[in-house]
Amino acid sequence: MSNILAENAIRPFVIGRKAWLFSDTPGGAHASAIQYNTIHYSLIEMAKANGLEPYEYLKQVLTALPCADTVDKVEALLPWNIKKSDMSE
């Protein structure tokens, strides 16, 4: 399993971290930390790479994740395990 395509897609945000390191205000620092969280970008880019609409994918995952009580259920939520036809459910 490799996420190199997602990592390459988010590279501009990761490189920007040095520029965001010194924020002028605590509010600005907090906004940068939330807005540029690479985990979110990785999920979004992996959804795109698997032909899914990112908003719908995240909505489905964030709805189903609290009920995922086994590793198999969590793995079923990975973008390559979800079909486009499953997104409309």
N, CA, C and O atoms as a MOPAC input file, in Angstrom:
PM7 MOZYME 1SCF
protein

 N      0.85200 1    -1.16000 1     0.00000 1
 C      0.00000 1     0.00000 1     0.00000 1
 C      0.90300 1     1.23100 1     0.00000 1
 O      1.86500 1     1.30700 1     0.76400 1
 N      0.58900 1     2.17100 1    -0.84800 1
 C      1.38900 1     3.38300 1    -0.94400 1
 C      0.47600 1     4.59100 1    -1.09700 1
 O     -0.55100 1     4.52600 1    -1.77300 1
 N      0.85800 1     5.68000 1    -0.47000 1
 C      0.10300 1     6.92000 1    -0.61600 1
 C      0.97500 1     7.99900 1    -1.25300 1
 O      0.77300 1     9.19000 1    -1.01400 1
 N      1.94800 1     7.57900 1    -2.06700 1
 C      2.88100 1     8.52400 1    -2.67800 1
 C      2.16300 1     9.54300 1    -3.56100 1
 O      2.57700 1    10.70000 1    -3.61700 1
 N      1.09200 1     9.13600 1    -4.25300 1
 C      0.36400 1    10.09600 1    -5.09700 1
 C     -0.28600 1    11.18400 1    -4.24400 1
 O     -0.26200 1    12.36000 1    -4.60900 1
 N     -0.86200 1    10.79500 1    -3.11800 1
 C     -1.47100 1    11.78400 1    -2.22500 1
 C     -0.40200 1    12.69000 1    -1.62200 1
 O     -0.60500 1    13.89700 1    -1.49500 1
 N      0.72700 1    12.11000 1    -1.25500 1
 C      1.80300 1    12.92300 1    -0.67900 1
 C      2.32300 1    13.93100 1    -1.69500 1
 O      2.60100 1    15.07800 1    -1.34500 1
 N      2.45600 1    13.51400 1    -2.94100 1
 C      2.90100 1    14.44900 1    -3.98000 1
 C      1.87400 1    15.55400 1    -4.20800 1
 O      2.24600 1    16.69500 1    -4.48000 1
 N      0.59800 1    15.22900 1    -4.10000 1
 C     -0.45200 1    16.22600 1    -4.31900 1
 C     -0.48000 1    17.28000 1    -3.21400 1
 O     -0.84800 1    18.42700 1    -3.46500 1
 N     -0.09300 1    16.90100 1    -1.99000 1
 C     -0.14500 1    17.85800 1    -0.87500 1
 C      1.20200 1    18.52500 1    -0.61900 1
 O      1.32900 1    19.33500 1     0.29800 1
 N      2.19900 1    18.19200 1    -1.41800 1
 C      3.53800 1    18.75200 1    -1.21700 1
 C      3.55300 1    20.28200 1    -1.10700 1
 O      4.27000 1    20.80300 1    -0.25200 1
 N      2.80000 1    21.03100 1    -1.92800 1
 C      2.82700 1    22.49600 1    -1.77700 1
 C      2.40700 1    22.97000 1    -0.38700 1
 O      2.93300 1    23.96800 1     0.10600 1
 N      1.47500 1    22.27500 1     0.24500 1
 C      1.03700 1    22.66700 1     1.58100 1
 C      2.10400 1    22.34300 1     2.61800 1
 O      2.31900 1    23.10700 1     3.56000 1
 N      2.76400 1    21.21400 1     2.44100 1
 C      3.79700 1    20.81100 1     3.39200 1
 C      4.98600 1    21.75500 1     3.29600 1
 O      5.56100 1    22.13800 1     4.31500 1
 N      5.35200 1    22.12700 1     2.09400 1
 C      6.46800 1    23.05600 1     1.91100 1
 C      6.13500 1    24.41600 1     2.51200 1
 O      7.02100 1    25.11100 1     3.00900 1
 N      4.85900 1    24.79800 1     2.46900 1
 C      4.43700 1    26.08000 1     3.02000 1
 C      4.51800 1    26.16500 1     4.53600 1
 O      4.39700 1    27.25300 1     5.09900 1
 N      4.71900 1    25.04000 1     5.20200 1
 C      4.74900 1    25.06300 1     6.66900 1
 C      5.80100 1    26.01200 1     7.20800 1
 O      5.57800 1    26.64800 1     8.23800 1
 N      6.94600 1    26.12400 1     6.53900 1
 C      7.97400 1    27.05600 1     7.01600 1
 C      7.46100 1    28.48500 1     6.98100 1
 O      7.74300 1    29.27600 1     7.88100 1
 N      6.71500 1    28.81000 1     5.95100 1
 C      6.16600 1    30.16400 1     5.85000 1
 C      5.11900 1    30.40700 1     6.92700 1
 O      4.95000 1    31.53800 1     7.38300 1
 N      4.42100 1    29.36500 1     7.33500 1
 C      3.35500 1    29.51900 1     8.33200 1
 C      3.86000 1    29.33800 1     9.75300 1
 O      3.10000 1    29.48400 1    10.71000 1
 N      5.14600 1    29.02000 1     9.89200 1
 C      5.70900 1    28.74900 1    11.20600 1
 C      5.59400 1    29.96100 1    12.12200 1
 O      5.32000 1    29.82100 1    13.31500 1
 N      5.79800 1    31.12100 1    11.57400 1
 C      5.76400 1    32.33300 1    12.37900 1
 C      4.49900 1    33.12800 1    12.06300 1
 O      4.49400 1    33.96900 1    11.16500 1
 N      3.44500 1    32.85900 1    12.79600 1
 C      2.18100 1    33.56300 1    12.60900 1
 C      2.18500 1    34.82200 1    13.45800 1
 O      2.81200 1    34.86700 1    14.51600 1
 N      1.48200 1    35.84800 1    12.98800 1
 C      1.44300 1    37.12200 1    13.70300 1
 C      0.59600 1    37.07100 1    14.97000 1
 O      0.88600 1    37.77400 1    15.93800 1
 N     -0.44900 1    36.24400 1    14.96900 1
 C     -1.36100 1    36.19300 1    16.11000 1
 C     -1.66600 1    34.74400 1    16.47000 1
 O     -1.51300 1    33.85100 1    15.63600 1
 N     -2.09500 1    34.50600 1    17.70800 1
 C     -2.50400 1    33.14200 1    18.06500 1
 C     -3.66900 1    32.65200 1    17.20800 1
 O     -3.72700 1    31.47300 1    16.85700 1
 N     -4.59000 1    33.54200 1    16.87300 1
 C     -5.71700 1    33.16200 1    16.02500 1
 C     -5.25400 1    32.72800 1    14.64000 1
 O     -5.77200 1    31.76300 1    14.07800 1
 N     -4.28100 1    33.44200 1    14.09800 1
 C     -3.73200 1    33.08700 1    12.79400 1
 C     -3.02300 1    31.74700 1    12.82600 1
 O     -3.12400 1    30.95500 1    11.88900 1
 N     -2.30400 1    31.49800 1    13.91100 1
 C     -1.61100 1    30.21600 1    14.05900 1
 C     -2.61300 1    29.07500 1    14.14700 1
 O     -2.41900 1    28.02000 1    13.54400 1
 N     -3.68000 1    29.29000 1    14.89600 1
 C     -4.71500 1    28.26100 1    15.03500 1
 C     -5.38600 1    27.98700 1    13.68600 1
 O     -5.62300 1    26.83200 1    13.33000 1
 N     -5.68700 1    29.03800 1    12.94700 1
 C     -6.32100 1    28.87700 1    11.63800 1
 C     -5.40900 1    28.12500 1    10.67700 1
 O     -5.87400 1    27.27100 1     9.92100 1
 N     -4.12400 1    28.43400 1    10.70000 1
 C     -3.18100 1    27.73700 1     9.82600 1
 C     -3.07900 1    26.26700 1    10.19700 1
 O     -3.00700 1    25.40500 1     9.32100 1
 N     -3.07300 1    25.98400 1    11.47800 1
 C     -2.96000 1    24.59300 1    11.92400 1
 C     -4.15800 1    23.78100 1    11.47400 1
 O     -4.01100 1    22.62400 1    11.07900 1
 N     -5.32900 1    24.36500 1    11.52800 1
 C     -6.53700 1    23.65100 1    11.12000 1
 C     -6.63200 1    23.57200 1     9.60100 1
 O     -6.90300 1    22.50900 1     9.04200 1
 N     -6.41000 1    24.69100 1     8.94500 1
 C     -6.59900 1    24.76700 1     7.50600 1
 C     -5.61100 1    23.89600 1     6.74400 1
 O     -5.96200 1    23.33300 1     5.70800 1
 N     -4.41200 1    23.77900 1     7.22400 1
 C     -3.38000 1    23.09400 1     6.46900 1
 C     -2.96500 1    21.77500 1     7.10600 1
 O     -1.80700 1    21.37100 1     7.00600 1
 N     -3.88500 1    21.11900 1     7.74500 1
 C     -3.60500 1    19.82800 1     8.34400 1
 C     -3.41300 1    18.81300 1     7.22600 1
 O     -4.34000 1    18.54300 1     6.46200 1
 N     -2.23100 1    18.25700 1     7.13000 1
 C     -1.90400 1    17.39000 1     6.00400 1
 C     -2.69900 1    16.09000 1     5.99500 1
 O     -2.85300 1    15.47400 1     4.94000 1
 N     -3.19900 1    15.66800 1     7.13300 1
 C     -4.02400 1    14.46100 1     7.14600 1
 C     -5.29800 1    14.68900 1     6.34700 1
 O     -5.72700 1    13.82000 1     5.58800 1
 N     -5.89900 1    15.85700 1     6.51900 1
 C     -7.11400 1    16.16000 1     5.75500 1
 C     -6.81200 1    16.20000 1     4.26600 1
 O     -7.56100 1    15.64900 1     3.45900 1
 N     -5.71600 1    16.85000 1     3.90500 1
 C     -5.37000 1    16.92400 1     2.49000 1
 C     -5.06200 1    15.54700 1     1.92800 1
 O     -5.40300 1    15.25500 1     0.78200 1
 N     -4.42700 1    14.70900 1     2.71300 1
 C     -4.12900 1    13.35800 1     2.24900 1
 C     -5.41800 1    12.58700 1     1.96000 1
 O     -5.52200 1    11.91600 1     0.93400 1
 N     -6.39900 1    12.68100 1     2.86200 1
 C     -7.68400 1    12.02000 1     2.62800 1
 C     -8.37400 1    12.55300 1     1.37500 1
 O     -8.91500 1    11.78400 1     0.57900 1
 N     -8.35100 1    13.85400 1     1.21100 1
 C     -8.99700 1    14.47500 1     0.05300 1
 C     -8.32700 1    14.03600 1    -1.23800 1
 O     -9.00400 1    13.67800 1    -2.20200 1
 N     -7.00400 1    14.06400 1    -1.26000 1
 C     -6.29400 1    13.68200 1    -2.47800 1
 C     -6.43600 1    12.19200 1    -2.77400 1
 O     -6.49300 1    11.80100 1    -3.94000 1
 N     -6.49400 1    11.36300 1    -1.74900 1
 C     -6.70000 1     9.93900 1    -1.98100 1
 C     -8.10600 1     9.68300 1    -2.53000 1
 O     -8.29300 1     8.80400 1    -3.37200 1
 N     -9.08600 1    10.44300 1    -2.05900 1
 C    -10.44000 1    10.30700 1    -2.60600 1
 C    -10.44300 1    10.68900 1    -4.08800 1
 O    -11.03200 1     9.98700 1    -4.91000 1
 N     -9.78900 1    11.79300 1    -4.42500 1
 C     -9.70700 1    12.21900 1    -5.82500 1
 C     -9.01200 1    11.16100 1    -6.67700 1
 O     -9.46400 1    10.84300 1    -7.77700 1
 N     -7.91000 1    10.61800 1    -6.15900 1
 C     -7.14800 1     9.61800 1    -6.91100 1
 C     -7.96000 1     8.35800 1    -7.16300 1
 O     -7.69400 1     7.61900 1    -8.11100 1
 N     -8.94900 1     8.11500 1    -6.31500 1
 C     -9.79800 1     6.93500 1    -6.47400 1
 C    -11.12600 1     7.26200 1    -7.13400 1
 O    -12.04900 1     6.44700 1    -7.11300 1
 N    -11.23100 1     8.45100 1    -7.72100 1
 C    -12.40700 1     8.83200 1    -8.49100 1
 C    -13.62400 1     9.19900 1    -7.66300 1
 O    -14.74600 1     9.16000 1    -8.16800 1
 N    -13.42600 1     9.55300 1    -6.40400 1
 C    -14.54200 1     9.92400 1    -5.53600 1
 C    -14.61400 1    11.43400 1    -5.38200 1
 O    -13.59700 1    12.12300 1    -5.46400 1
 N    -15.80200 1    11.94000 1    -5.16100 1
 C    -15.98400 1    13.37100 1    -4.88800 1
 C    -15.59100 1    13.58200 1    -3.42000 1
 O    -16.20400 1    12.98600 1    -2.53400 1
 N    -14.58200 1    14.41700 1    -3.14700 1
 C    -14.03300 1    14.53100 1    -1.79200 1
 C    -15.05100 1    14.87600 1    -0.70900 1
 O    -15.02500 1    14.27400 1     0.36400 1
 N    -15.94200 1    15.82600 1    -0.96400 1
 C    -16.91000 1    16.20900 1     0.06600 1
 C    -17.81000 1    15.03100 1     0.43400 1
 O    -18.02600 1    14.75100 1     1.61300 1
 N    -18.32700 1    14.34800 1    -0.57400 1
 C    -19.20700 1    13.20300 1    -0.32100 1
 C    -18.45200 1    12.08500 1     0.38900 1
 O    -18.99300 1    11.43200 1     1.28100 1
 N    -17.20300 1    11.86900 1    -0.00900 1
 C    -16.39900 1    10.83300 1     0.64000 1
 C    -16.17500 1    11.16700 1     2.11800 1
 O    -16.38500 1    10.31700 1     2.98300 1
 N    -15.75400 1    12.39400 1     2.40800 1
 C    -15.51600 1    12.78200 1     3.80400 1
 C    -16.79800 1    12.72400 1     4.62600 1
 O    -16.78200 1    12.31900 1     5.78900 1
 N    -17.90600 1    13.13200 1     4.01400 1
 C    -19.19000 1    13.06800 1     4.71600 1
 C    -19.52600 1    11.62200 1     5.08300 1
 O    -19.95200 1    11.34200 1     6.20400 1
 N    -19.33200 1    10.72200 1     4.14500 1
 C    -19.61900 1     9.31100 1     4.40100 1
 C    -18.67900 1     8.74600 1     5.46600 1
 O    -19.12200 1     8.03700 1     6.37000 1
 N    -17.39800 1     9.05300 1     5.36600 1
 C    -16.41900 1     8.51700 1     6.31500 1
 C    -16.67100 1     9.06200 1     7.71500 1
 O    -16.67600 1     8.30200 1     8.68300 1
 N    -16.87800 1    10.35500 1     7.83100 1
 C    -17.07100 1    10.95800 1     9.15600 1
 C    -18.39400 1    10.52600 1     9.79600 1
 O    -18.53000 1    10.55000 1    11.01900 1
 N    -19.35800 1    10.13600 1     8.97900 1
 C    -20.61400 1     9.61400 1     9.50400 1
 C    -20.45900 1     8.16800 1     9.97200 1
 O    -20.99800 1     7.78500 1    11.01100 1
 N    -19.72100 1     7.36800 1     9.20100 1
 C    -19.59700 1     5.94200 1     9.49700 1
 C    -18.49300 1     5.62500 1    10.50100 1
 O    -18.56000 1     4.59900 1    11.17800 1
 N    -17.49200 1     6.47200 1    10.61200 1
 C    -16.33500 1     6.16900 1    11.45300 1
 C    -16.66700 1     5.91300 1    12.92600 1
 O    -16.07700 1     5.00500 1    13.51200 1
 N    -17.56800 1     6.65500 1    13.54500 1
 C    -17.86700 1     6.36300 1    14.95800 1
 C    -18.43900 1     4.96100 1    15.18100 1
 O    -18.32700 1     4.41900 1    16.28000 1
 N    -19.04300 1     4.37800 1    14.16600 1
 C    -19.63100 1     3.03300 1    14.28900 1
 C    -18.64700 1     1.93900 1    13.89000 1
 O    -18.94700 1     0.75600 1    14.04800 1
 N    -17.48500 1     2.31300 1    13.38000 1
 C    -16.48900 1     1.33300 1    12.93400 1
 C    -15.71500 1     0.82400 1    14.14100 1
 O    -14.77800 1     1.46900 1    14.61100 1
 N    -16.12300 1    -0.34400 1    14.63600 1
 C    -15.52100 1    -0.86200 1    15.86200 1
 C    -14.51900 1    -1.98800 1    15.62900 1
 O    -14.02400 1    -2.58400 1    16.58500 1
 N    -14.21700 1    -2.28200 1    14.36800 1
 C    -13.20300 1    -3.28600 1    14.05200 1
 C    -12.27400 1    -2.72500 1    12.97800 1
 O    -12.61300 1    -1.76300 1    12.28800 1
 N    -11.11300 1    -3.33200 1    12.84800 1
 C    -10.16300 1    -2.90300 1    11.82400 1
 C    -10.76800 1    -3.08400 1    10.43500 1
 O    -10.57000 1    -2.24300 1     9.55700 1
 N    -11.49800 1    -4.16800 1    10.23400 1
 C    -12.12500 1    -4.40300 1     8.92600 1
 C    -13.11000 1    -3.29600 1     8.55500 1
 O    -13.17800 1    -2.88900 1     7.39600 1
 N    -13.86800 1    -2.81100 1     9.52800 1
 C    -14.83300 1    -1.74000 1     9.25700 1
 C    -14.12600 1    -0.42400 1     8.94500 1
 O    -14.59000 1     0.34700 1     8.10500 1
 N    -13.01400 1    -0.16800 1     9.61200 1
 C    -12.24000 1     1.04400 1     9.32200 1
 C    -11.61400 1     0.93400 1     7.93400 1
 O    -11.65100 1     1.89000 1     7.16000 1
 N    -11.04500 1    -0.21800 1     7.61800 1
 C    -10.43900 1    -0.41000 1     6.30000 1
 C    -11.46700 1    -0.31400 1     5.17900 1
 O    -11.13100 1     0.09000 1     4.06600 1
 N    -12.69800 1    -0.67600 1     5.45300 1
 C    -13.75400 1    -0.56800 1     4.44500 1
 C    -14.04400 1     0.89100 1     4.09500 1
 O    -14.63500 1     1.16500 1     3.05000 1
 N    -13.64000 1     1.82200 1     4.94600 1
 C    -13.87000 1     3.24400 1     4.70200 1
 C    -12.74500 1     3.90900 1     3.90400 1
 O    -12.85600 1     5.08100 1     3.54600 1
 N    -11.67100 1     3.17800 1     3.62300 1
 C    -10.57900 1     3.74400 1     2.84400 1
 C    -11.05800 1     3.99700 1     1.41900 1
 O    -11.87800 1     3.23900 1     0.90300 1
 N    -10.56200 1     5.04500 1     0.78000 1
 C    -11.10500 1     5.44700 1    -0.52500 1
 C    -11.04900 1     4.36300 1    -1.59800 1
 O    -11.93300 1     4.31100 1    -2.45300 1
 N    -10.05100 1     3.51100 1    -1.57900 1
 C     -9.96000 1     2.47700 1    -2.60700 1
 C    -10.91300 1     1.31700 1    -2.35000 1
 O    -11.04000 1     0.42400 1    -3.18700 1
 N    -11.58400 1     1.32000 1    -1.20100 1
 C    -12.57400 1     0.27900 1    -0.90000 1
 C    -14.00800 1     0.75600 1    -1.09000 1
 O    -14.94800 1     0.00400 1    -0.83400 1
 N    -14.18500 1     1.98500 1    -1.53200 1
 C    -15.52800 1     2.54900 1    -1.72700 1
 C    -15.74700 1     2.77400 1    -3.21300 1
 O    -14.89200 1     3.33400 1    -3.89900 1
 N    -16.89100 1     2.33600 1    -3.70200 1
 C    -17.25100 1     2.53500 1    -5.09700 1
 C    -18.08700 1     3.80500 1    -5.22700 1
 O    -18.75500 1     4.22500 1    -4.28200 1
 N    -18.03700 1     4.40500 1    -6.40600 1
 C    -18.84400 1     5.60300 1    -6.65000 1
 C    -20.32200 1     5.34000 1    -6.39500 1
 O    -21.03600 1     6.20700 1    -5.89100 1
 N    -20.77400 1     4.14900 1    -6.74200 1
 C    -22.18800 1     3.81600 1    -6.54700 1
 C    -22.56200 1     3.76300 1    -5.06600 1
 O    -23.72400 1     3.97800 1    -4.72000 1
 N    -21.59600 1     3.48100 1    -4.18600 1
 C    -21.85600 1     3.44700 1    -2.75200 1
 C    -21.98500 1     4.83500 1    -2.14900 1
 O    -22.51200 1     4.98300 1    -1.04600 1
 N    -21.51200 1     5.85100 1    -2.85300 1
 C    -21.50200 1     7.20800 1    -2.30900 1
 C    -22.89500 1     7.81200 1    -2.18800 1
 O    -23.10100 1     8.69700 1    -1.35800 1
 N    -23.82700 1     7.37500 1    -2.96600 1
 C    -25.16000 1     7.98100 1    -2.94600 1
 C    -26.03800 1     7.41400 1    -1.83700 1
 O    -27.15500 1     7.88900 1    -1.63100 1
 N    -25.54500 1     6.40200 1    -1.11900 1
 C    -26.35700 1     5.77500 1    -0.07400 1
 C    -26.46200 1     6.66400 1     1.14400 1
 O    -27.11000 1     6.29500 1     2.12400 1

